[in-house]
Amino acid sequence: LVNQLPEANLILLRHLFGVLHHIEQNSGVNQMNAFNLALCIAPNMLWLPSPTGPEEETRSTKKVALLVQFLIENSGEIFGGDIASLF
């Protein structure tokens, strides 16, 4: 699916998840593992198109957080093995 994205979107995601992966690699110092980063970032990345109740929003946020956590933890495989070279 990543390869089907427009080039600009792919570049943006590579850089975003490259930064998040770099932060996660230093979680021993900054306490920001992939789970914590995902909880902070997920609500700003994807959201439901129409207002819903708080229960549905909570379920949706949890799903997005799991996706973001997966993308952070597997960013090298998903966006290219040398993601650190973006820096």
C-alpha positions in Angstrom: 0.0 0.0 0.0 2.9 2.4 0.8 4.1 2.1 -2.8 0.7 3.2 -4.1 0.9 6.5 -2.3 1.7 9.7 -4.2 5.4 10.4 -4.0 5.0 13.5 -1.8 2.9 11.6 0.7 5.5 8.8 0.8 8.3 11.2 1.4 6.4 12.9 4.2 5.6 9.6 5.9 9.2 8.4 5.5 10.4 11.5 7.3 7.8 11.5 9.9 8.3 7.9 10.8 12.0 8.3 10.5 11.9 10.9 13.2 9.5 8.9 15.4 11.7 5.8 15.0 14.8 7.8 16.0 13.0 9.1 19.1 11.9 5.5 19.9 15.5 4.3 19.5 16.4 6.6 22.4 13.5 5.6 24.7 15.9 4.5 27.4 16.7 8.2 27.9 13.5 9.9 26.8 10.9 7.3 28.0 9.2 7.6 24.6 8.8 4.1 23.3 6.7 3.3 20.2 3.5 2.9 22.3 3.9 6.2 24.0 4.7 8.0 20.8 1.7 6.4 19.1 -0.6 7.6 21.9 0.6 11.1 21.4 0.7 11.2 17.6 -2.3 9.0 16.6 -5.1 11.4 17.5 -3.5 14.0 15.1 -3.0 11.6 12.2 -6.3 10.0 11.5 -9.8 10.7 12.7 -13.4 9.8 11.9 -14.9 11.9 9.1 -18.0 12.8 11.1 -18.6 13.4 14.8 -19.4 10.4 16.8 -19.9 9.5 20.5 -17.0 9.3 22.9 -17.0 5.5 22.9 -16.6 5.3 19.2 -13.9 7.9 19.2 -12.0 6.0 21.9 -12.2 2.8 19.9 -11.1 4.6 16.7 -8.2 6.3 18.5 -7.0 2.9 19.9 -7.0 1.4 16.4 -5.1 4.3 15.0 -2.6 4.2 17.9 -1.9 0.5 17.2 -1.3 1.3 13.5 1.0 4.1 14.3 2.9 2.0 16.8 3.3 -0.8 14.2 4.6 1.8 11.6 7.1 3.2 14.1 8.4 -0.3 15.1 8.6 -1.5 11.5 9.5 1.8 9.8 12.7 0.4 8.3 10.9 -2.5 6.6 8.0 -0.4 5.5 9.7 2.8 4.3 13.1 1.5 3.4 15.9 -0.1 5.4 18.1 3.0 5.7 15.5 5.3 7.3 18.3 6.9 9.4 19.9 8.2 6.3 17.1 10.8 6.1 19.0 12.7 8.8 
